[in-house]
Amino acid sequence: MAFTKIQEYINTGDATPGTSLIPKLILPILIGEVDKNLIPRELAATVLNGFEGSTITQDLEAEGTMDIRKVGEGAEVPLDAISYEDVTYSPVKYGIAVRITREMIEDSQFNLFEKNIMTAGKRFAENETKLIITALDGANATTSGGAQLSIANITESMQDLEDSDYTPTDMIIGTEVLRDLRNIDTFVEADKMGNREILQRGIVGTLFGMNVVRVTGSTKALPSTTYRKYAYVLDRAQAYGIAIKRDITIENFDLPTFDMQGAAITQRLDVKLLRSKAVSKITTS
């Protein structure tokens, strides 16, 4: 590994620079910011893309329609049919522009342009998670927990879905909820725990047959710090959808009069709750 050695100067008091006895070493490695734990796209019931127009409407079969009836001998068989409802997505554009002077590009030890583009990509992923959490907030049922999440809170929210014929497949949790899970003895005892991963890594695990996904406590991925205390139990086949008019797009450009190089990064998408009864929210104080 190569090091860059720079002499650090100090003022001698007579306006002439003196050389510090301690040289400064600059490592040619930039340590990037930590990656966040976010909601993967496969949790969405549907991901729509490649459509025409500024909006797209998704049809849903209305719940509980079409009934069979007792029919008397010789009586006319009653007519009935499926009813439908719809959800309309209106993708919104999100974007950021990066501009870096040519001097910075030439003099830096790091590829500043590439690093800025990579960090911008993280911000778009965090924004998508925030949109999903905001949509899930429209859950039909809410389980109110106390100061600490309990097993009863989890099973109650699971029942909320099951009472409406949905299947609890996934649970999205904040960091404070994860802490509560780690403090529940049932999940700490090895002979009772189905999967250690959620407690040891806090990224993905299983709980009562549900996949558990932790969302990092950063407010860039959550609407506010309050959401660290929330959890969402959902049926991934029915809960929410994502419409992508334009996925993350990078357009490079030059500003010769400013001697700068830049890039515009944009995305157009929308997230909508499909069935509110397919989601149950758990809150803790």
C-alpha positions in Angstrom: 0.0 0.0 0.0 1.4 3.4 -1.0 1.3 6.3 1.4 1.4 10.0 0.6 3.7 11.9 2.9 3.1 15.6 3.4 5.2 17.9 5.5 3.0 19.9 7.9 4.1 23.5 8.3 4.0 25.7 11.4 4.5 29.4 11.8 7.9 30.3 13.4 6.7 33.7 14.6 8.7 35.7 12.0 6.4 35.1 9.1 8.5 32.2 7.7 7.2 28.7 7.7 8.9 26.0 9.8 8.6 22.3 9.3 6.7 20.3 11.8 8.6 17.4 13.3 5.5 15.2 12.8 4.9 14.2 9.2 1.3 13.7 8.1 0.4 10.4 6.4 -2.7 10.3 4.1 -4.0 6.8 3.3 -5.0 6.3 -0.4 -8.2 4.7 0.7 -11.5 6.4 1.3 -13.7 4.8 3.9 -17.3 5.2 2.7 -20.4 5.7 4.8 -22.0 2.6 6.3 -24.6 0.8 4.1 -28.2 0.8 5.4 -30.5 -2.1 5.9 -33.4 -1.4 3.6 -36.6 -3.1 2.3 -35.9 -5.2 -0.8 -38.1 -4.9 -3.8 -39.1 -8.5 -3.7 -41.4 -7.7 -0.7 -43.7 -5.8 -3.1 -46.8 -7.6 -4.4 -46.1 -6.1 -7.8 -43.4 -3.9 -9.5 -44.8 -2.2 -12.6 -42.5 -0.6 -15.1 -42.3 0.2 -18.8 -45.8 1.7 -19.0 -47.0 4.6 -21.1 -48.4 7.9 -19.7 -47.8 9.7 -16.5 -50.0 7.4 -14.4 -51.0 3.7 -14.3 -54.0 2.1 -12.8 -54.0 -1.4 -11.3 -57.2 -3.3 -11.0 -57.9 -5.4 -7.9 -60.7 -7.9 -7.3 -62.8 -6.5 -4.5 -62.8 -8.6 -1.3 -65.8 -10.7 -0.4 -67.8 -10.3 -3.7 -69.8 -13.0 -5.4 -72.1 -15.0 -3.1 -73.8 -18.3 -3.6 -77.4 -18.6 -2.4 -79.8 -21.3 -1.5 -82.1 -21.9 -4.5 -85.6 -23.4 -4.2 -86.8 -26.0 -6.6 -87.9 -24.5 -9.9 -86.7 -21.0 -8.8 -84.4 -18.9 -10.9 -80.7 -19.1 -10.0 -79.6 -15.6 -8.8 -77.0 -13.7 -10.8 -73.9 -12.4 -9.2 -70.4 -11.3 -10.4 -67.1 -10.2 -9.2 -66.7 -6.6 -8.3 -63.5 -4.6 -8.9 -61.6 -1.7 -7.4 -58.4 0.0 -8.5 -55.3 1.8 -7.3 -53.7 4.5 -9.4 -50.0 5.2 -9.3 -48.7 8.6 -10.1 -44.9 8.4 -10.3 -43.0 11.4 -8.9 -39.5 12.4 -10.0 -36.7 12.4 -7.5 -33.2 13.6 -8.4 -29.9 15.0 -7.5 -27.1 16.6 -9.5 -23.4 16.2 -8.8 -20.8 18.7 -10.0 -17.1 18.4 -9.3 -14.3 20.8 -10.5 -11.7 19.4 -12.9 -9.1 20.4 -10.4 -10.6 18.2 -7.7 -10.8 15.3 -10.2 -7.2 15.8 -11.2 -5.7 16.3 -7.7 -7.7 13.9 -5.6 -6.4 10.5 -4.6 -9.9 9.1 -4.9 -12.3 8.9 -7.8 -14.6 11.6 -6.3 -17.0 11.5 -9.2 -17.6 7.7 -8.9 -17.9 7.9 -5.1 -20.5 10.7 -5.3 -22.5 8.7 -7.8 -22.4 5.6 -5.6 -23.6 7.6 -2.5 -26.4 9.1 -4.6 -27.5 5.6 -5.5 -27.8 4.8 -1.8 -30.0 7.8 -1.2 -32.4 6.7 -3.9 -32.7 3.2 -2.3 -33.2 4.9 1.1 -35.9 7.1 -0.4 -37.7 4.0 -1.8 -37.8 2.4 1.6 -39.2 5.6 3.1 -42.0 5.6 0.5 -42.8 2.0 1.3 -43.0 2.7 5.1 -45.2 5.7 4.4 -47.6 3.4 2.4 -47.6 0.7 5.0 -48.7 3.3 7.6 -52.2 3.0 6.0 -52.6 -0.4 7.6 -56.2 -1.3 8.5 -55.3 -2.6 12.0 -52.9 -1.3 14.6 -51.6 -3.3 17.6 -50.7 -0.9 20.4 -47.8 -2.3 22.5 -46.3 -0.9 25.7 -42.8 0.3 26.4 -41.5 -3.0 25.0 -42.7 -5.2 22.1 -44.2 -8.5 23.3 -44.8 -11.8 21.8 -48.5 -11.1 22.2 -48.2 -8.0 20.1 -46.7 -10.0 17.3 -49.3 -12.8 17.4 -52.1 -10.2 17.6 -51.0 -8.5 14.4 -50.6 -11.9 12.7 -54.2 -12.7 13.7 -55.3 -9.3 12.3 -54.2 -10.6 8.9 -55.5 -14.1 9.4 -59.0 -12.9 10.4 -59.2 -11.3 7.0 -57.9 -14.5 5.2 -54.4 -13.1 4.6 -51.2 -14.9 5.4 -48.5 -13.1 7.5 -45.4 -13.7 5.4 -43.1 -10.8 6.4 -42.4 -8.5 9.3 -40.6 -5.2 8.9 -39.1 -3.8 12.1 -37.2 -0.8 13.3 -34.1 -0.8 15.5 -35.9 -0.3 18.8 -38.2 -3.2 18.0 -35.2 -5.3 17.2 -33.8 -4.4 20.6 -37.0 -5.6 22.2 -36.8 -8.9 20.4 -33.3 -9.4 21.7 -34.5 -8.9 25.2 -37.3 -11.6 25.0 -36.0 -14.7 26.6 -38.0 -17.0 24.4 -35.9 -15.9 21.4 -32.6 -16.0 23.2 -32.8 -19.6 24.4 -31.3 -21.8 21.7 -33.7 -24.7 22.1 -36.7 -22.4 21.5 -35.4 -20.1 18.8 -36.0 -20.9 15.2 -33.2 -18.7 13.8 -30.4 -17.0 15.5 -29.7 -14.7 12.6 -32.2 -12.0 13.6 -30.7 -11.7 17.0 -27.1 -11.8 16.1 -27.0 -9.8 12.9 -30.3 -8.0 12.9 -30.7 -8.0 9.2 -32.9 -10.9 8.1 -34.3 -13.8 10.0 -37.5 -15.8 10.6 -40.0 -15.4 13.4 -43.2 -17.5 13.6 -42.6 -18.5 10.0 -42.3 -14.8 8.8 -39.3 -13.3 7.2 -38.0 -10.5 9.4 -36.4 -7.4 7.8 -34.8 -4.7 9.9 -34.7 -1.1 8.6 -31.8 0.9 9.8 -32.6 3.8 12.2 -31.5 6.5 9.7 -34.2 9.0 9.0 -33.2 9.0 5.4 -34.8 5.5 5.2 -37.6 6.2 7.8 -40.1 9.1 7.9 -38.8 10.0 11.4 -37.0 8.5 14.3 -40.3 7.5 15.8 -40.6 4.7 13.2 -37.7 2.9 14.9 -40.4 1.8 17.4 -42.8 0.4 14.8 -43.2 -3.0 13.1 -45.3 -4.0 10.2 -46.7 -7.5 9.6 -47.8 -8.0 6.0 -48.8 -10.5 3.3 -46.3 -9.7 0.6 -48.6 -11.1 -2.1 -51.3 -8.4 -1.3 -49.8 -5.5 0.7 -48.3 -2.9 -1.6 -47.0 -2.2 -5.1 -44.3 -0.1 -6.8 -44.7 1.6 -10.1 -41.5 2.7 -11.8 -41.8 5.1 -14.7 -38.0 5.6 -14.8 -35.6 3.7 -12.7 -32.4 5.3 -11.5 -30.9 7.0 -14.5 -27.5 8.8 -14.7 -26.8 11.4 -17.3 -23.3 12.8 -17.4 -22.6 16.4 -18.5 -19.8 18.9 -18.8 -19.7 22.5 -17.8 -16.8 23.9 -19.8 -17.2 27.5 -18.7 -16.9 26.4 -15.1 -14.3 23.7 -15.8 -16.6 21.1 -14.1 -17.8 17.6 -14.7 -21.2 16.5 -13.5 -24.0 14.1 -13.5 -27.8 14.3 -13.1 -29.3 11.3 -11.3 -33.1 10.9 -11.4 -35.8 8.4 -10.8 -39.6 8.4 -11.2 -41.7 6.1 -9.0 -44.6 5.7 -6.7 -45.5 3.2 -4.0 -49.2 2.4 -3.1 -50.9 0.3 -0.5 -53.0 -2.3 -2.3 -55.0 -3.8 0.5 -55.0 -2.2 4.0 -56.1 -5.5 5.6 -53.0 -7.2 4.3 -51.0 -5.1 6.8 -51.0 -4.7 10.5 -48.9 -2.1 12.3 -47.4 -2.6 15.7 -46.5 0.5 17.8 -44.5 0.7 21.0 -44.0 3.7 23.3 
